[in-house]
């Protein structure tokens, strides 16, 4: 990781470093210096959650997302599917005034049908409406990043069958979203919709700025566990059923 900064300073090459996301703890000083020096280094970090499975809590990131989002001038992008990954790479390559980190899963993820949903090119804005509510106004806004986006898409369909109209917002890069004008923020997350639910496999710190006082967050406030990924997801509440239940509670149904 530190070598990449040297290569970026030399010029003539766009260096990238790749490893498990948890190991950013060891590389943090070098990552911080690349941000401080505004170097266009790209970091590709995989195995980003309790989905790591049997390797257990030593290899399962919990607080890393929040701590790296807190680092000035580092863009952290956590894509929801292969199309978002492609645009994340493009965003990283086009950025020359600082480092970009791609945070990816271990497990495979569904690819969203972009003929029915919004183009993944909207990743450039950091957050966008992936799937709109069917009526004129949303009853609740569901938001997530990365692998959890498919959960809220599935939850949207289940909620619709119960008469609850949800909007799905993908939030791959907070730093890019924060650079958008307030008008865009209000378009994606309307202030009048107080029922908001964020879903992310990490500490909930930071999500409060998006869900507000009337919202809720499904996150993780303990370390992980050594178990198959599917068991971990169930144990920590990252299931469609739990998302639906928490959403219904927010809208009072």
HELIX and SHEET records of a PDB file:
HELIX    1   1 UNK A    2  UNK A   10  1                                   9    
HELIX    2   2 UNK A   21  UNK A   23  5                                   3    
HELIX    3   3 UNK A   24  UNK A   36  1                                  13    
HELIX    4   4 UNK A   50  UNK A   52  5                                   3    
HELIX    5   5 UNK A   57  UNK A   59  5                                   3    
HELIX    6   6 UNK A   64  UNK A   69  1                                   6    
HELIX    7   7 UNK A   82  UNK A   94  1                                  13    
HELIX    8   8 UNK A  120  UNK A  125  5                                   6    
HELIX    9   9 UNK A  146  UNK A  148  5                                   3    
HELIX   10  10 UNK A  149  UNK A  161  1                                  13    
HELIX   11  11 UNK A  174  UNK A  178  1                                   5    
HELIX   12  12 UNK A  182  UNK A  188  1                                   7    
HELIX   13  13 UNK A  208  UNK A  211  1                                   4    
HELIX   14  14 UNK A  229  UNK A  235  1                                   7    
HELIX   15  15 UNK A  240  UNK A  251  1                                  12    
SHEET    1   A 4 UNK A  16  UNK A  20  0                                        
SHEET    2   A 4 UNK A  42  UNK A  46  1                                        
SHEET    3   A 4 UNK A 100  UNK A 103  1                                        
SHEET    4   A 4 UNK A  75  UNK A  77  1                                        
SHEET    1   B 5 UNK A 128  UNK A 131  0                                        
SHEET    2   B 5 UNK A 166  UNK A 170 -1                                        
SHEET    3   B 5 UNK A 140  UNK A 144  1                                        
SHEET    4   B 5 UNK A 196  UNK A 199  1                                        
SHEET    5   B 5 UNK A 216  UNK A 218  1                                        
END                                                                             
